[in-house]
Amino acid sequence: MMRFAAQRVDLTDGGTRDRVPERVRTVVVGGGLAGCAAATVLAERGASVTVIEQNDYLGGRAGAWTEALPDGEPFEMERGFHAFFRQYYNLRSLLRRVDPALHNLIPLLDYPLLGPEGASESFTGLARLPPFNVAELVLRTPRLRLRDLARVNVRAALQMLSYDTETTWREFDASNARDYLDSLNFPRDARQMLFNVFAHSFFNPEEGMSAADMLMMFHFYFMGNPEGLVFDVLNEPFSLSLWRPLRRYLERHGVTFRMSTVAERIERDGARWRVRLVGDEEPLAAEAVVLAPDVPGLQRIVSQSPDLDDPHWRRQVQRLGVTLPFAVWRVFLDRPVRPDRHPFVGTTGLGFVDNISVYELFEGESRRWALRTGGSVVEVHAYAVDEAVSETEILGDFWLQLRDLYPETREARAVHERFLLRRDCPSFAPSTYQDRTTVPTPMNGIALAGDFVRLPFPTALMERAVASGFYAASHVLARWGVRPEPLWSVPPRGLVAGLRGLWS
Ligand SMILES: Cc1cc2nc3c(=O)[nH]c(=O)nc-3n(C[C@H](O)[C@H](O)[C@H](O)COP(=O)(O)OP(=O)(O)OC[C@H]3O[C@@H](n4cnc5c(N)ncnc54)[C@H](O)[C@@H]3O)c2cc1C
């Protein structure tokens, strides 16, 4: 009988040494979660580490930097709201380096989902353990009547409870998430409230996302998650609660940061490597390199580095993709939203909007600003936005939906706002699984990390970034007999995966 609890995953055949026995120079390209996780393990095991980051701030897609409000007051701006789920075991282990009791994380007790015409779904008060939590959610949904349930395609639905790394990918990678969700036969309204938001939460459009990825995400977040449908948020901006403390921690372990610096090319130097930096004559020599940029960054580096010379691997890298753009709008309103609003709501069927957060309800800096000015700090996200849609259209729709959903904002003016439209999240297209790059590469001393890499256990987003960073560091250090960093996973198989044969 499978234990329904976090499990340790051993992927590296390292050794038992706590530290490298000799001087080992390493370079980490990319100062996001994946790169900083790798730098943490490399530095803690005694390697000398240089982190190269092209931005002047750490964190990449979870980064934060200082901006000034119109009155000159400094404010920490971020790339957007992030949910820290309880089953993010590896991310939590990274956070504990700088916040041992995880005081900086506070729970969001409910995160309702709002839809057209006042439709609303709540995740609060559900049983903690699957499948009871999901059964309860489905049964209390007003959009599902008993006769609708009788029409649900049970065979297809059972796939969500029987995730198995090998079989699920073999059977479902060629189909897209839309076809899979259609095959469940849920009534339109119930499908919209329970499922439509899901692919978007991974930035991918349903029709462009592998059904196997979708099933893996269902397993990781719902059916295979022993921690329940709960998440936490940081109670101060990412820069204050995570990036500055982590940078200090790493610098105390001897890590050098080269900020505003672009890694251009990797060259072979006998059994070692050289990392060439844009505008720098002198390359950095290293016994090992962890490449932890985003997909476009990795593709640029590889295309300029003929010495990363395995042809199959090069093709794999070039075939990685980014999904459609996402938009993040942070607006400082001159008046408050109603105090009983939720800190975070997901939305579906409301124009481009995918979620709305009210920052003063959970984050200290925004709370202080709101108290002082009587205003409100609101953030709106849209994922998988069609490329043809303009910034003006998206922004117009954000205002429209916000005013409609929270009527107290109808007269509100923006004291300050910041709008980001970016395209750097990985795509998980159908039929790409086998071809996705892994942490180990065919080149000795080169490892990959990031939320785009394929890991052999269910994981996603920030948690995958950190897990892959830990794994990449352990992998390159294995040749010095160094103890790997423990990796943790939700139960890797679904509750009834052993019975798949009965309905597959
Ligand atoms: C709006 C938004 C909301 C999100 N919400 C959530 C959420 O709620 N929960 C969740 O788990 N995840 C969420 N995510 C996803 C999460 O942010 C990412 O999965 C994670 O941050 C990826 O980390 P990474 O280190 O793999 O990549 P990145 O953060 O992209 O880091 C890569 C770094 O490499 C740098 N780089 C690239 N090329 C070079 C080069 N040549 N030289 C030097 N540096 C280079 C980049 O500047 C960047 O800093 C969200 C993402 C976005 C955009």
The ligand as an SDF file (V2000), in Angstrom:
LIG
                    3D

 53 58  0  0  0  0  0  0  0  0999 V2000
    2.8680   36.4340  -13.4560 C   0  0  0  0  0  0  0  0  0  0  0  0
    3.4040   35.1500  -12.9180 C   0  0  0  0  0  0  0  0  0  0  0  0
    2.7720   34.5260  -11.8420 C   0  0  0  0  0  0  0  0  0  0  0  0
    3.2580   33.3230  -11.3520 C   0  0  0  0  0  0  0  0  0  0  0  0
    2.6220   32.7260  -10.3060 N   0  0  0  0  0  0  0  0  0  0  0  0
    3.1060   31.5740   -9.8040 C   0  0  0  0  0  0  0  0  0  0  0  0
    2.4960   30.9700   -8.6750 C   0  0  0  0  0  0  0  0  0  0  0  0
    1.5030   31.4800   -8.1470 O   0  0  0  0  0  0  0  0  0  0  0  0
    3.0290   29.8160   -8.1820 N   0  0  0  0  0  0  0  0  0  0  0  0
    4.1270   29.2180   -8.7620 C   0  0  0  0  0  0  0  0  0  0  0  0
    4.5900   28.1840   -8.2830 O   0  0  0  0  0  0  0  0  0  0  0  0
    4.7310   29.7860   -9.8490 N   0  0  0  0  0  0  0  0  0  0  0  0
    4.2360   30.9240  -10.3690 C   0  0  0  0  0  0  0  0  0  0  0  0
    4.8350   31.4880  -11.4670 N   0  0  0  0  0  0  0  0  0  0  0  0
    5.9360   30.7690  -12.1250 C   0  0  0  0  0  0  0  0  0  0  0  0
    7.2650   31.0430  -11.4420 C   0  0  0  0  0  0  0  0  0  0  0  0
    7.5100   32.4300  -11.4100 O   0  0  0  0  0  0  0  0  0  0  0  0
    8.3640   30.3510  -12.2440 C   0  0  0  0  0  0  0  0  0  0  0  0
    8.0390   28.9750  -12.3780 O   0  0  0  0  0  0  0  0  0  0  0  0
    9.7310   30.4390  -11.5900 C   0  0  0  0  0  0  0  0  0  0  0  0
    9.9840   31.7130  -11.0700 O   0  0  0  0  0  0  0  0  0  0  0  0
   10.7830   30.0550  -12.6350 C   0  0  0  0  0  0  0  0  0  0  0  0
   12.0660   30.1680  -12.0730 O   0  0  0  0  0  0  0  0  0  0  0  0
   13.3430   29.8430  -12.9590 P   0  0  0  0  0  0  0  0  0  0  0  0
   14.5320   30.0860  -12.1090 O   0  0  0  0  0  0  0  0  0  0  0  0
   13.1830   28.5090  -13.5890 O   0  0  0  0  0  0  0  0  0  0  0  0
   13.3080   30.8720  -14.1770 O   0  0  0  0  0  0  0  0  0  0  0  0
   13.4070   32.5010  -14.1850 P   0  0  0  0  0  0  0  0  0  0  0  0
   12.7400   33.0550  -12.9890 O   0  0  0  0  0  0  0  0  0  0  0  0
   12.9350   32.8910  -15.5170 O   0  0  0  0  0  0  0  0  0  0  0  0
   14.9720   32.7380  -14.0370 O   0  0  0  0  0  0  0  0  0  0  0  0
   15.8560   32.7210  -15.1170 C   0  0  0  0  0  0  0  0  0  0  0  0
   16.8570   33.8520  -14.9200 C   0  0  0  0  0  0  0  0  0  0  0  0
   17.8850   33.7480  -15.8900 O   0  0  0  0  0  0  0  0  0  0  0  0
   18.2320   35.0570  -16.2990 C   0  0  0  0  0  0  0  0  0  0  0  0
   18.9170   34.9370  -17.5960 N   0  0  0  0  0  0  0  0  0  0  0  0
   18.4090   34.4970  -18.7710 C   0  0  0  0  0  0  0  0  0  0  0  0
   19.3570   34.4640  -19.7170 N   0  0  0  0  0  0  0  0  0  0  0  0
   20.5080   34.9100  -19.1270 C   0  0  0  0  0  0  0  0  0  0  0  0
   21.8340   35.1040  -19.5900 C   0  0  0  0  0  0  0  0  0  0  0  0
   22.2070   34.8250  -20.8530 N   0  0  0  0  0  0  0  0  0  0  0  0
   22.7530   35.5890  -18.7230 N   0  0  0  0  0  0  0  0  0  0  0  0
   22.4130   35.8820  -17.4430 C   0  0  0  0  0  0  0  0  0  0  0  0
   21.1560   35.7140  -16.9480 N   0  0  0  0  0  0  0  0  0  0  0  0
   20.2270   35.2220  -17.7880 C   0  0  0  0  0  0  0  0  0  0  0  0
   16.9080   35.7910  -16.3300 C   0  0  0  0  0  0  0  0  0  0  0  0
   17.1010   37.1870  -16.2570 O   0  0  0  0  0  0  0  0  0  0  0  0
   16.2280   35.2290  -15.0780 C   0  0  0  0  0  0  0  0  0  0  0  0
   16.5210   36.0040  -13.9480 O   0  0  0  0  0  0  0  0  0  0  0  0
    4.3800   32.7090  -11.9610 C   0  0  0  0  0  0  0  0  0  0  0  0
    5.0340   33.3390  -13.0300 C   0  0  0  0  0  0  0  0  0  0  0  0
    4.5520   34.5370  -13.5070 C   0  0  0  0  0  0  0  0  0  0  0  0
    5.2550   35.1770  -14.6690 C   0  0  0  0  0  0  0  0  0  0  0  0
  1  2  1  0
  2  3  1  0
  2 52  2  0
  3  4  2  0
  4  5  1  0
  4 50  1  0
  5  6  2  0
  6  7  1  0
  6 13  1  0
  7  8  2  0
  7  9  1  0
  9 10  1  0
 10 11  2  0
 10 12  1  0
 12 13  2  0
 13 14  1  0
 14 15  1  0
 14 50  1  0
 15 16  1  0
 16 17  1  0
 16 18  1  0
 18 19  1  0
 18 20  1  0
 20 21  1  0
 20 22  1  0
 22 23  1  0
 23 24  1  0
 24 25  2  0
 24 26  1  0
 24 27  1  0
 27 28  1  0
 28 29  2  0
 28 30  1  0
 28 31  1  0
 31 32  1  0
 32 33  1  0
 33 34  1  0
 33 48  1  0
 34 35  1  0
 35 36  1  0
 35 46  1  0
 36 37  1  0
 36 45  1  0
 37 38  2  0
 38 39  1  0
 39 40  1  0
 39 45  2  0
 40 41  1  0
 40 42  2  0
 42 43  1  0
 43 44  2  0
 44 45  1  0
 46 47  1  0
 46 48  1  0
 48 49  1  0
 50 51  2  0
 51 52  1  0
 52 53  1  0
M  END
$$$$
